[in-house]
Amino acid sequence: MPELPEVEALAGYLRERAVGRRVDRLEVAAISALKTYDPAPSAVAGRAVVDAGRHGKFLDVIFDGGLHLVVHLARAGWLHYREAFPSSAPLRPGKGPVALRVRLDDGSGFDLTEAGTQKKLAAYLVTDPAEVPGVAKLGPDALRADLATFAERLRSRRGQVKGVLTDQSVLAGVGNAYSDEILHAAKLSPFAITDRLTDDQLAGLHAATRTVLGDAVRRSMGQRAAELKGEKRSGLKVHARTGLPCPVCGDTVREVSFADSSLQYCPTCQTGGKPLADRRLSRLVR
């Protein structure tokens, strides 16, 4: 799933390439992906792209006149920029991975695509991003929150720190991959309980969040959209590296699996050398 650094980089790429271009048309191939009906997709035609940004993990493409295309890419969504499209024919609904296509006046544009069968990509055409339910519920941005705000937000929700850190209503922008990386950098078990964290541990977690996300943003900016996934993988130390040596201490990276996700961690760096039990089978080691 694209997280804060990748969405920030996608917004930066659109600012460089699309800002100043006018929209020829917005095409919707996956009817279920567009969650709003007013304004209609045709309202974008003729408007210039004036900016692009993000709200947590939501991408925001801004058109003149105050219209916003806000997109959550979900687990399998992505943005593909095209210098030219192979055909000027309108998209055929239900055919292929393309959910929405934005054609610009110079022949270029971008596709919002989604792989797999679980279609959860969501797009909203609105006059105010706060009209998007997911945006309205976001907590402070994880990369911008100061220590006091960060600590208050973490302590406001009692639970395992991995789950609280990825709760978008607590802090916006962190998902499964970067939470693994942040907790590894902070030397914290993913199952540590938030209201038991000391002030020093919270300060370390805040610093790790700023460092991990900040480094990922810096690595990603300037990359083409097609290169971002590879750049993300190249910077990971524990996430998706089960069975490989930890680059910090050399211990073997381990995994805990859940019904539809998993987490990775280093026992030496994070849990005092103790492997964590799979919650499906036994109580978690904290």
N, C-alpha and C positions, 0 to 999 in steps of 0.2 A: 504494500500500500504506500503510495506517495505520502511522505510526511513533510514537516515544515521546510527542511532544506530543499527538497526537490520542488515543492510548490513555489518557494521563493525564487528558485532558479528558472522555473517555467515562466513566472511573471516577469522576471528580468529579461528573458529571451523575447517575450512578446513586446516588452517595452522597446527593445532594440529593433525588432523586425516589423511589428505591425502598427505601432503608434504613428499616426499621420495618414494611414491608409483608410479609405472609405470602404464600407461593407457593400459588396454587390448583393449578397443574399445569405441568409441563415437557413440551412436545410436541416430538417429533423428526420432522421431515419428510424430511430427508436422512440416511438411515441411515449413509452413509459419513462424515458429518461428526462423529458421536459416536464417539470412538476408545476409549472404555471401556465396559464392561458391568456392572461391579460397583464401586460401588453402581449400582443401576438408576435410570433417570430418575424413577421413581415415588418414590424416596427423598427427593426435594426437596419433595414436596407437604406443606404444613402448616408448613414451616420459614420463619422470618423471614429476610429479607435484613438482615445486620448490618453489612456493609461492602463496599467495592469498591476494588480497587487494581490494580497492574500489576507484571509482572516483565518488564523489557525491553519488547518489543512484545506481550506476552501480557496480556490482560485477565483479572482475577480477581474473580469475584463470590462473596462469602462468605456462607454461610448459617449459622444457629445450629446447634450440634452439631458444628461443625468441618468442614462440607462445602463444597467449592469447585467452582465451575464456571469452569474455566480455558479461555480461548478465544484462538486465534490467527486473526486475520481474514484472513491471507494477502493476496494482491494485490487481490482484488475483493470482500472481505467488508466488512460494515458492521453497526452496531447502530442500529436504529430504535425509538425509544420511542413507545408508543401510549397515549394517554389512555384510549382505549376501542378494542376490536376490533370489526370489522364483524359478526362472527358468533361464537357460542359453540361452533360445531361444531368438532370436532378437525381439525387439519391433515391434508390428504391427502398421503401420501408421494409424492415425485417431482413434485409440482405447484407450479410457480412458483419464485421465488428464495429463499423462506424455508427456512432449514436447521433452525433451532430457534426455538421460541417459549416464553417464560416469561410465564405469566398470573399476575397478582397478585390479592389478595383484594379490591381496590377496583375491579376491572374494567380496570385499566391493565396495562402490562407492556411487554415489549420483544421484538422479533424480531432474530435474527441472520440476515442475508441474504448471498447471494453471487451476483453477476452473472456472466454469461459461461458458457462451457462447461468451463473448467478448474476443477473443484471441488476447492479445496485448503483451504478453511476447516476448522479442526480444533477440536473441543471435547472437554474431558476433565472428567468428574465424579469428583473424587478427595477423599481426606481430607487430603492433603498436596500442595501444588503441586510439590514436588520429585519426585513420582511422574511428572510430565509430562516426557518425554525432552528436549524442547526447553528447558524451564525448568532442568532439571538441568545442562545444558551451558552455560548463560549465563555470560558474563564479568561483571565489575563494571558497574554501571549507568553509562552514559555521562555522565549529568547529575550523578552523585554522586561520581564518581572524583576524588580529589585529583590534583595534578600528578604526584607521584611514582608513584602507581598507574597513571595514564594513560600516562606515558612508558614505564614498565616493560612494560605490556601492548602498546603499539604496537611496541616494540623486540623483543618476544618472537616476533613473526611477521614474517619478512622477506617483503616484497612491495610492490606498488604501494599507496600510502596509501589510495586510494579503496576498494580491495578489503579491506584490513585494517580500515579504519574501519567497514565494514559487516559484518564477520565477527562474528556474535553471540557466539561463544565468546571473542572478544577483548574487546569492549565491547558491552554490551547496549543496544539501543534505536534505533540509527541505521540508516536505510535509504538507498535510492537518492536520494531528494529532498534530505533534510537533509545528506547527505554532500556533495552538490554545493554546498549553501549554506555549509556549514562550511569547505570548502576554498577557496571564493571569499573568505570573510571572513578566512581565514588567509593568503591570497595564495600558495597552494601549488598546484602542478600535481597533478592527480589521479593522475598516473603517477610522482610522486616516490617513491623507494624508502625504506621506513621506516627501515632501518638506516643510511641516509645522512643522515637528518635531524639537524640540529644541536640542541643544547639549546635555543637561542633559537627555532628553528622548532617544536619540540615544545611549548614554552611558549605560543607563539602559537596553535598548533593546539588546545591544551587550552583556552585562553581563548576562542577562537572557538566551540568546541563548547559551552562553558557559556553563552556569550552567545546563540548562535543557538537552541539548544534552550530555554534559559530564556525568551527573548523569545517563542518560539512557544507555550510552555506558558501564559505570561501572556496572550497574545492569545486563546488557545483556551478558557481557563477561564471558565465562565459562559455560554459559547455553547451553544445547543441542539445536539443531535447532528446534526440536519439541516443546521446552518450551518457545521459544522467544515471540510468540504472546501473551501468557498468561502473561509473564513478562511485556510486553509493556502495556497491559491493566491495570495491577495492579498499574502502576506508574502514570496513567493519573489523573489529577485533574478536568479538564473541558471537554476535548474532549470525545465524546460519552457518556456523563453523563447528558444529558438533563433531567431536572426535579429533579435531585438529589441536595443535599445541597453542596455548595462550601466548600471544606475542610478548606479554609482560613477564610472566614467570615460568612458562614452559609446561605448566600442568595441562591436562587434557580438558578441553571445553566440553561441558556436559549439557544435557537437555532435559527439560520437563515438558511432557506433551499433555495437551488438553484435547477436548473434543474437536475443535476446529482451529487450533493454534498451538504454538509451542514457544518456549523461551530458552535461551542459552545463557550460560554463566560459567565462570571459572571458580572451582571450589577453593583453590589457594587464595585467590585475590578477594573473594567475596564471602565465603562461608566458613572460614577457619579450617579449610581442608575437608569439611564434611559434605558429602554428596546430598543433594536434596531428593526427598522421596517424591514419587509421582502421586499427586493428590487423589488420583483415581484408585490408588491401591492402599494408601496409608496416609497418616498425618504428615504435614510438611515439617521439615526440619527448619527451624528459624535460626 
